[in-house]
Amino acid sequence: MPISAVAKHLREAKHVVVFTGAGASAESGIPTFRDALTGLWENFDASKLATAKAFRADPSLCWGWYEWRRRKVTQAQPNGAHHAIAQLA
């Protein structure tokens, strides 16, 4: 489909949903989960951090890990993909 047709459909749409992969935020320095060597599950054990059982077993560890991730996100700057998605709004 020509880009002009895509643009026409976007202009006429009442709702638009954008699906991206983790790479959209990785360019802003936000770690992904499954990248080889750099992914979060490469460096951390998901069963010790990302389940209700893990939280009950060690809430401090889980909160610390999620707080670290939250800080990474708040320190990140939007990249071109984020700006393009925002322009659709």
C-alpha positions as CSV (number, residue, x, y, z in Angstrom):
1,M,0.0,0.0,0.0
2,P,1.5,3.4,-0.9
3,I,2.4,5.7,2.0
4,S,-0.1,8.2,0.8
5,A,-2.9,5.7,1.3
6,V,-1.6,4.8,4.7
7,A,-1.6,8.5,5.6
8,K,-5.1,8.9,4.4
9,H,-6.3,6.0,6.5
10,L,-4.6,7.4,9.6
11,R,-6.1,10.8,9.1
12,E,-9.6,9.3,8.8
13,A,-9.2,6.8,11.6
14,K,-11.1,7.4,14.9
15,H,-8.7,5.2,16.8
16,V,-5.2,4.0,16.1
17,V,-3.3,1.3,17.9
18,V,0.5,1.1,17.7
19,F,2.3,-2.2,18.5
20,T,6.0,-2.0,19.0
21,G,8.7,-4.3,20.1
22,A,11.0,-3.6,23.0
23,G,13.5,-2.0,20.6
24,A,11.4,1.1,20.5
25,S,12.3,1.9,24.1
26,A,15.8,0.2,24.0
27,E,17.0,3.1,21.8
28,S,16.3,5.4,24.8
29,G,18.4,3.2,27.1
30,I,15.6,1.2,28.6
31,P,16.8,-2.4,29.0
32,T,14.8,-5.1,27.3
33,F,14.0,-8.5,28.8
34,R,15.3,-11.0,26.3
35,D,18.2,-9.5,24.4
36,A,21.3,-11.8,24.5
37,L,23.8,-10.7,27.1
38,T,22.1,-7.3,27.9
39,G,18.5,-8.5,28.5
40,L,17.1,-8.3,32.0
41,W,16.5,-12.0,32.1
42,E,20.1,-12.6,31.1
43,N,21.2,-10.8,34.2
44,F,18.3,-11.6,36.6
45,D,16.3,-14.6,37.4
46,A,12.7,-13.9,36.5
47,S,11.4,-16.5,38.9
48,K,13.0,-14.5,41.8
49,L,11.6,-11.1,40.7
50,A,8.6,-11.3,38.4
51,T,6.1,-13.5,40.2
52,A,3.7,-13.1,43.2
53,K,5.6,-16.0,44.8
54,A,8.9,-14.2,44.4
55,F,7.4,-11.0,45.9
56,R,6.1,-12.9,48.9
57,A,9.4,-14.6,49.4
58,D,11.5,-11.4,49.2
59,P,9.5,-8.2,48.8
60,S,12.6,-6.0,49.4
61,L,14.5,-7.6,46.5
62,C,11.4,-7.3,44.2
63,W,10.7,-3.7,45.1
64,G,14.4,-2.8,44.6
65,W,14.5,-4.3,41.2
66,Y,11.2,-2.6,40.1
67,E,12.4,0.7,41.5
68,W,15.7,0.4,39.5
69,R,13.6,-0.2,36.4
70,R,11.3,2.7,37.2
71,R,14.3,5.0,37.6
72,K,15.7,3.9,34.2
73,V,12.4,4.8,32.6
74,T,12.1,8.2,34.3
75,Q,15.7,9.1,33.2
76,A,15.2,8.1,29.6
77,Q,14.4,10.6,26.8
78,P,11.9,9.9,24.0
79,N,13.4,8.8,20.7
80,G,12.3,9.2,17.2
81,A,9.8,6.3,17.4
82,H,8.2,7.8,20.5
83,H,7.9,11.2,18.8
84,A,6.4,9.6,15.7
85,I,3.8,7.7,17.7
86,A,3.0,10.9,19.7
87,Q,2.4,12.8,16.4
88,L,-0.3,10.2,15.5
89,A,-2.2,11.4,18.5
